[in-house]
Amino acid sequence: MAKKTTEEPVAKPVNPPSPPRPHSPTDKSPDLRKGVPEGLWIKCPGCLATIFRNEALKRLDVCPECGYHWPVPAQQRIAQIIDEGTFEEWDADLVPGDPLSFVDRRPYVDRVRSDQAATGLKDAVITGTGRIRARKVAIGVTDSRFIMGSMGSVVGEKLTRAAERAAETGLPLIIISGSGGGARMHEGILSLMQMAKVSAALARLHEAGGLFISVMTNPTMGGVAASFASLGDLIFAEPKALIGFAGPRTIKATIKIELPKGFQTSEFLLEHGFIDRIVKRGDLKSELARAIDYCNK
Ligand SMILES: [Zn+2]
């Protein structure tokens, strides 16, 4: 069992989540529309082709025509990557508090509760241990459906603990990021502090000789891109993922020049040395196993 971090998370139980709702086309929640939509035939947002839904599902939620990668729920991602029956979740009971009694268009507690019900998650990350083609790993997966995959106290604490456990046990650490939200503003500075906290834990993992592979998926933005997601010994990205700090529209409006073609895509960032490899979803499990072997972990 890993040692506890010195700082307890700002986490106290909110109301227990209701059972997950089925994914339905009539559901108004934008979070649920991000994955492969319902229906026999669906329209690909990448190439606008109408495709047979089952063809996308067979390819792990990838368009058979253009290779567009739909965002994948964290539970499904773990099933894609981790050998069946080997996953053990860590810290599943951590739930977010509401330290600021934050209200924007609606109270933060309501937002948390409805995303818990919609996703079956307690917060935007799942961490745990399991095997990738028989290699034991520590893994964390963020989920863009839960408040845009943003990092509040719970996400920061769970990833910190995962990094600490990886350092203690010598397991390779893999974090798969799907986060358009960056640091979660609803928890104010406590969210911003998570950037430093996770980064420090990853530095200790590095000093202990550990291996950390970061996998960026569409989207990986803000405080997530600016902390743990960019700190991998190896950084993989899915094709055509949006990766950056501020979004392209904000940057364009600020600096008032035309941004280069493909700005903030995986392909652009590979060309500029920011990431190490673009890995298609269907190859990710094998590539992770190969990288772990290559690094002799
Ligand atoms: Zn397509």
Residues whose N, C-alpha, C, O or C-beta is under 5 A from the ligand:
A	BS01	ZN	C44 G46 C47 L48 C63 E65 C66 G67 Y68
